[in-house]
Amino acid sequence: MKLLLTLLNLLPLISAQLSGPVGPTTSRASKRTKVCNVLDYGGVASKTSDVGPPLTSAFAACKNGGTVYVPPGDFGISTFVSLTGGKSWALQLDGVIYRVGTGGGNMIFVGSTSDFEMYSSTSKGAIQGYGYTFHADGNYGSRILRLGKVSDFSVHDIALVDAGAFHLVMDTCTNGEIYNMIIRGGNEGGLDGIDIWGSNIHVHDVEVTNRDECVTVKSPASNMLIENIYCNWSGGCAMGSLGSDTAISNIHYRNIYSQNSNQMYMLKSRGGSGSVKNCTFESFIGHTNAYTLDLNADWSSQKEATGDGVLYQDITFRDWRGTCSNGVQRGPVNIVCPDKVPCTGLVVEDFAVWTEAGSSVVWKCANAYGSGACLKGGSGTGYAVVTSTISAAPSGYAAQKMPDDLTAGFALTASIPIPAVPTTFFPGATPASTLLGG
């Protein structure tokens, strides 16, 4: 249901970029006045069954005001489902769904609906994508879960494991909340954890393992709060890739923990147009990441988009601690803005990141104006790359580690085990909601 916040609690959330309440507008209990159990629509609790048609039939019967129920047990799915329309309904996933089909697309698509909740009442529900059967042959397969044009919704207390491609995508969604989740993917790119575009979205208390995006915002996006995120051997959090007509504003990331990831945070574009404005990235902890703070407007992995470049304006990076792998090869500050559209109003403050290898780190800036690090003050028409070499470890860089840090990613040739949803996601931070399963 809508976040039950006192006025005292509501004000900090609004200031932290959310524009209003998030989550379903009616209670979980009200949606259970009618329950459509997939077992009553031909479903069979077996890993080799096909729960797709029963799931579709149960949805047709309960899509207006009811709960579609997948009870405890193992269920196969070879017919992927598109659950579109309806209102004020829930998908209660207490069982585990295993991919049997070999098609592409989305195992489960939920679209064009409102007042929606997807959850496990036991916190043991999961979807196993068995992506390794594709990846072992160098291929990609189906995504696990995609939401398209969904408003006033939540997804929580479930595990998404080993997607053939992306794990969770929110496409043009509004007023949503994602929390108490774990995502485990294979150790290669293209297996994104969470990708979001839309408005007024709160993502919190989530753990992601993969080798690409952890929790990433794409354009268009506005008013998002992303906090208490555990990128546990991942690609790391990001924004982009950004191209023509970029429209991103009022995004707030805080309490982000990344270990052995590609980056702590990356904003990536090449060419393009539009803007990224009024964003804050604070309270980041990192250990042994390749890149750290990486604003790269000449990202070589992206095809150049039409335009002089994306404008990055009024962006703050505050309270970053920890280590990078090699602070000379990949310095902890890399802020390279477009030649024709310099960044303005950038702030880097309380930044203490040191290196695991060597005895110095390098900061690099270009066409970037603001305060802190190697940024130039004021504004201007741009400047070539300038570097600063830091030869002494900054005070306060040592940071707490999480007790469940992985020491390796998951192989691409073997099934990834389904993990339990964790109860901690950032050092010292208590999750906003306890697990439904206790």
N, C-alpha and C positions, 0 to 999 in steps of 0.2 A: 504494500500500500504506500501512499505518499509518505515521504519521510516525516516521522513524528518528531518535529523539532520545536523546542521552545524558541521564543524570540531571541534569547541570548545565543542559542546555538545556530539559529538561522542566519544571523548577521555575518558571522565569519565565513560561512559557506558562500553567501552571495558575494562577499568581497573577494572570495577565492575563485571567482569567475563563473560559478553557476548563476544562471539568470532566474531560477525558480525551483520549485519542487521537482523531484524526479521519482520515477517508479510508478507502479500501477495505481489507479485511482479508486479501485475497490479492493476489499480484503481478500486474502487467500481463502478464508472460510466461506465467504459468500460465493465463491466460484465452485465450491464443493457441494452446493445444493444439488448439482447434477454431476455425476461422475461416469465417464465413459471409459471402461477398462478394456484395453486392447484384447484381452483374453475373451471378452464377450463379442468380439467382432472378427473372430477367426485367428487371433494371435496364438502362437505356441511358444512356450519358454524353451527355446533351443537355439544354440549358436548357429545351426544350419538352417533355421527357419527364415521366413521373410516377413518381418513385422511391418513392412512398408504399406501394403494394402489395408491391414487392420488399423494401422495408425491413421491412414487417410479416412477410413470409415468412422472411426471414433471421433476424429476431428469434425467431420460433417455433422455428427449428432450433437456435439458439445461446443461448437465454435462460438456460440452466442450465450455467454454466461455460465459455462460449465468447465469441468476439468477433464482433460484427456490424461489417462493414467496408464503408465507402464510400470507394472508392479515389480517387486524384487525378482530377480532371475536373469538368465542370459537369453538374449534375443538377437537373431541375425537380421540383417537388412540388405536385400539385393535390389529392391525397388525403391529408389530414393524418392522423398516426399516433398511436395510443395504445399504448405499449409497457409493459404492466403485468404484474407477476408475475416469476417467475424469480429467480435468485440467482447471485451471483458471475459477472457478465457485464460486457462492455464494449461501448461504441459508439465505434469508431475512425473519426473523420470527417476523412479526408485530402482529400476533395473539397469542392466548394462546392455547397450546396443553395439553389436559387432558388425563391421562392414563385411558383407559377402559379395555384393555386386562389384563389377569391374568398370562401371561407367565413370564419366567425369561429372562435373557440376557439383552440386551440394547434396550431401547425405540428407540433411534436413534444412529446408528453407522455410522461414516464417516471414510473411509479407503482408503489407497493406492492412494492418490491424492496429488496435489500440487497447490500452488497459490489459496488458499481457504479462504473464509471469511464467518463467521456465525455471524449475528448481527440483531438487531432490529433498524429500522430507527427512531422509536418513543421512544426507550428505554423502551417500555412497553411489549415487547414480553416475553413469559415465557413458561416453561414446568412444569406442575403440575403432580408429580408422584403418589400422593395419597398413599404414603407408609404406612400410618397409618392403612389401611385396612389389610395389612399383619402384621404389628407390634402389633396390638391389640391382635392377636392370637399367638404372640411369634414367628412369621416367618419373613423371609426376602423376598423381591421381586426383581423386575427388577432395573437395573441401569438406569439413565436418559440419559447421553450422553457420548459416548466413541469415541475417535479419535485414529486410529491405522495407523502408518506409513504415517503420513501426514506431509508435509513440506511446509514452506513458507505460514503460515496461521495466522489467528486471530479469536478469539471468544470474543464478547463484547456486552455490552448494553442489556443483557438479565438476567432473573431470573430463577434459577433452584430450585424447591421446593419439599420437602418431597419425596425423592427417596426411593424406596424399599430397595436399597442397596447403592452403591456409586452414587455421583452426577455427577462428571466430572472426566474422566480418560484420560490421554494422554499417549499412549503406543508407545514407540519408535518413537517419533515425533521430528522434527527439525525446527529451525528458526521460532518459534511460539510466539505469543503475546496474553495474556489473560488479559482483563481489563474491568473496569466499569461493574462489575457483583455483584450480591448478591445470596447467596446460603443459604437456610433455610431447615434444616433437623430435625428429631426427636431427643429426648434426650436419646440416647443410642449409644453404640458402634456399629461399622460395617456400619456406614452411612457416610463414608468419604466425605469431601468436594471436594478437588482437590488432585489427585495423579498424579505424573509426573515421567516419565523416558524418556531419550532421550538426546538431546543436543541443546544448544543455544536457550533457552526458557526464555521469559520475562513475569512474572506474576506480575501485579501491580493493585492497586486500586480495591480490592476485599474484600467483607465482607462474613464471613461464620459463621453460627450457626448450631451446631450439638453436638454430644458428642463423636466424634472421630477425625480423622485427619482434620485439618484446611487446610493448604497447605503443602503437604508432597512430598519429593523427594525420589524416590526409585532407585535401581541399575538396569542397568547402567545409569549413568547420568554425564553430564559435561557441564560447561559453562552456568549456570543459574543465573538469577538475579530475586529475589523475594522481592518485596518492597511494602510498603503502604498496609499492610494486616491487616484487622480488624477481629480478632477471638473473636466474640461477644457471649460469653457463648458457648464454644466449647471444643473439645479435645485438641486443640492447635497444633502448627506446629511441624513437626518432620522429621526425616530421618530414613528410614527403614520400616519394619524390614529387617536387613541385614544378608545375609547368605554366602554361598560359592561363591567364585570368585567375591566378591564385587568390583565394579569399579566406584567410584564417585570422581570427582575432580572439582575444580574451581566453587564452589557454593557460592553465596553471598545473604544472607538474610539481609534486613535492613528496619527500620521503621515498626516494627511488634508490634501490640497492642493486648494484650490478657487479657480478664477479665473473672473471674469465669471459668477458663479452667483447664483441667487436668495438663497442663504444658505450660510454655512459649516456650520452645523448648526441644525436646528429640531426641537424637541419640541412636538407640536401636539395639542391636545384642546379639547373644548368640552363642559362637563358630563361625564357619564360617572362611572365608579367604578373601584375597584381601585387598583393602585399601580405606580409605576416606582421601583425601589430599587437602590441599590448599583451605580451606573454611573459610568464615568470617560471623559472626553473630553479627550485630551491631545495635545500636539504638532500643532496645527493651523496651517497657513499659508494665508493668503487674500490675493487681490489683486482689488480693484475688485468686490467682491460687494455685492449690495443689502443683505441682512441678514447679521448675523454670528452672534452667540450669541443665539438666539431661542427662549426657552421661553415658549410662548404657550398658556395654558389658556383663552383666549377667542378661538380662531381662527375668524374670521368666515366662512371658506370651508367650514366643516364644519357640518352640521346638528347642533343640540344633542342630545346623548345623555342618556338617563335617568340621574340621579344628581347628587350635589352637586359632583362633580369628581374627577379623578384625583389621588391623592396622589403627589407627587414628593419622594423622601426619599433623603438620603445620596448626592448627585450632585456630582461634582467636575469643574470645567473648569480645565485647567492648561496653561500654555505655549501661548498663542495669539498669533500675530503676523501683521502685514500691514496691509491697508487695506480699508475699505468705500467704497462710492461716495460717499455723502453722510451724514456722521455726525450731522447734525441731523435730517434728514428720516427716516432709519432708523438710529437709534443702534446702535453695535456691541454694546451690552448691553441686551437687552430680556427681562426675567424677570417675567412676569405670571402669578401662580399663582391657583388658584381662591379665590373669596371665602370659601367655607365649609370649604375643605380647604387651609390654607396649606402651602407647601413648607417642609421642615425639613432641616437638615444639608447645605445647599448650600455649595459652596466655589468661589470664583473667585479664582485666583491666577496670578501671572506672566502677566498679560493685557496685551498691548501692541498694540492695533489703532488705527490713525489713519484719517483721511479723505482721499479724493482731492479732494473739493470742500469749500471753506470752511476755517475755521481753528479749529474746535471740534467736539466730539462730545458726545452726550447719552447717559447711562446711565439706564435706567428700570427700576424694580422695584416690585412690589406683592405683598403677602401672601407674602413670601419671606424666610426666615430662614436665617442662616448667616454666612459671613465673606467679605469682599471685595466689590469693586464697590459697588453701592448697597444691598446686602443688610443687613437689620437683624440684630443679634446675638441669640442665644438662641432663644426660641420664643414664640409668642403666638397670638392669635385672628385676626390679620390686620391689614392697614393699607392705606390708599388709596395710589395711585401716588405715588412719590417719584422725583425726577429729580436727577441730578448732571451739571453741565456741565464738561467738561474742555477747557481752552483752550490746553494745551501738548502737543505730540506726545510720547508716552511713549517712554522710552528703550528701544531695542532693537526698535522696531516694524518696521524695514526687514527684509525677508525675501527670500531667494533665489527666483528664478523658474525654472520649468521651460523647457527650450529649445523645446518643441513646443507652447507655449500657442497655442490658436486665437484668431483675431481676430474670428470671427463663427461663429454656429451654422450648421447645415445647412438649406437651404431645404426647404419642404414640397411643392414642385412638380417636383423633379428627383431622380433616383436618387442615393443616397449611395454614394460609392466604398467598396469593401472595403479597410480599412487593414491593415497588418502589425501583429502583436502587438508592442507596445513592450517594451523591456528596462529601462525606468526609470519609476518611478511616484511618487516623492517625493524632493525634493532631498536628496542625500547618502546615500540609503538603497539598499542593494543588495538586489535581489529574493531571496527565500528559495530559489527554484529557477530554474535556467537553462532557457531554452526547449528543448523536446525537439528542435526543428528546428535548434538551434544559433544 
